Amino acid sequence: MENILRMHQSHVKNVIFIMLDTLQHNYLGCYGNTKVKTPNLDRFARNGILFENAYSEGLPTVPVRRAIMTGRYTLPFGGWQPLAPDDTTITDILWGRDVQTALVYDTPPMRLPKYGYSRGFDYVKFCPGHELDHTVYKDVPLDPGMRPIDYTSPGMVYNEKGELIDDASTALLGEIDCFLRFRQDWRSEEDNYVSVVASEAERWLRDIRIKTRPFLLWLDSFDPHEPWDPPSIWEKKPCPYNPGWKGNPILLAPWTPVEGRITDDECAHVRALYAENIELVDRRIGMLLDSVREQGLWDETMIVITSDHGQPMGKGEHGHGIMRKCRPWPYEELVHVPLLMHIPGLKSGKRVKSFVQNVDLAPTMLDALGLFSGQGMDSGYGFPVFGCDEMQGHSLLPLIRGEVGKVRDFAIAGYYGMSWSIITEDYSYIHWILKEASQLDYTSTENPGKEKMEDEAMWSCTAGAKQEVPDSDELYDRRADPFQLHNIIEEQPDKAAELLRTLKLHIGELKTL
C-alpha cells in the first residue's frame, strides 16, 4: 500500500534513464561551467533536481553499469566482468510485472560476448560503430585520402628522425584507422553516434512501445567519450571553442602521460573538441526531451540523466597528467559525476548536497514506479518475480522530498583490487592497494598485487596501458583544493589514519551485506 501511495504522489508511470559516457560534471553550465554551452541540460536541471555530490563507486565503464543495474556495490567485489548469473538487475525485477523495458545503446563494452548487460530487456537496439568496432567495420576499406596521421598530432607518433616513438604510437594510429573506417561515410550531424542513439530511442517511444503500458527506457550513449569527433571536424570548420587552431584535429591521444608527449596547446585543443562533443550531446538529448513533451509523457515520466565517470584532460585543474582513462586513479575528475532528475509531482529547481552513489539509482527508479518492495514473489505463472531485497543502495525519493537530510555520510570510489577512496565534506583520501605495478610487470611473483592483477587483467579497455599508481596514499582538502593538487597526508597523518579506518570498516561492512 505504501508503494502504491508513493507512486500516486509522485505521478510516475514511466522511467527514462539516460547514461552519457565520460561526461565531466564540471563541463556543464548547471555545475558552474561558464564556457561550454549546455542550454538543454541546464534547463532540465533548473526545472528538476540536481545532485551536487554524486559519485560512481567502482570504475570504469562496465562496473558502473553493473552497480546501476543491480543497486549493489562493485568496488569490493569485482571489476570489469560480466553480470553474474545470480545478480538481480532492475530488468529482472520488472520482468513479469506490467512494465515494458527497452535498451537503446552504442556502448561497446556493454555488448561484449557473454557479459549480459542487455539481459532482461524486452527490446534491445544496438547502434554499431563506436570505439574500435572491429566486428562490423574491420573489413571496410579506408578512403586513401583519409590518413590516420592527419587526425592526430605527428609529434605524438613520430620522433625527430621520423620513426614511430614506441608501441603506443603504433596502437594510436591503429585506433584512429578503425574509427575512420566508419566515419568516412558520415554526411551530417544525424550520423553522429549520440544522434543515432537518441533518434532510435525517440523511435521506440513514438512507434514501437505499447502505448497503454508503463515503461523503462534505458538510453546508453557512448558520447561524449573519445574519440573527440564533433561536427566541426567533418564539416571542416573551426572548432567553436578553439577557432584559431592551426594543427590537425586530434581524435585521440596516446595512453602515455602528457608530459613530453602532448603540448599544452594540443591539450587545450583536445579540451575544445571535448567541449564541442558535449554541446552536441546536449543538443541531441534536448531534442529527445522535447519529443517526450510533445508525446504527452512529461507529466508521467521520471527522467534520470547521469554519467559513469569523467575524463582526465591534462594537468592541473584539468587532471593528473593524462588525457585518457588509462590509470586506476579515483581522482575527482573521474569519480564525481553529474546527476540530474525530473520527477513529476515533486518540487523542481532543487539542489541536493547530500552524498549519493550510482547504486542508489535502481532503488530510486523502482521506488518512483511503486515497486521498491523487499521480497520477491511467485508470479502465478510458474516463474518467480524478483524483489529488491539484495540491493545495497538507497531510494533517493525521501531525500528529495525532504523527509531525511542525507542517505550517507560520505561516498566511496575506486578500482577493484587497485585503489579505494573516501570522500567526505572536508576531505578526500585515496588508498592505493596496488603499488608499482603495470601491465608489463604484474606477472612477477614478488609483486604483492599479482593475484589481484590477474583477477582484473581486463580492468578497462586500455590494453597495454601501464597501471601506474603513486608510491603512497593521498589526502586532500576538498574545500581549499577541489582539484586535488596538493597532497597533505604528511601534514595531517591523524586525519589520514582516521579516514583509512572509516574506509576499511565501510568496505568490510559492504562485504557482509
Beta strands, then each sheet from edge to edge (+ up, - down):
strand 1: 14-20
strand 2: 49-55
strand 3: 58-59
strand 4: 100-105
strand 5: 123-126
strand 6: 215-221
strand 7: 301-306
strand 8: 336-337
strand 9: 339-342
strand 10: 350-357
strand 11: 377-378
strand 12: 384-385
strand 13: 411-415
strand 14: 419-423
strand 15: 427-432
strand 16: 474-477
sheet 1: 5+ 4+ 6+ 1+ 7+ 9- 2+ 8-
sheet 2: 5+ 4+ 6+ 1+ 7+ 9- 2+ 10+
sheet 3: 3+ 13+ 14- 15+ 16-
sheet 4: 11+ 12-
end
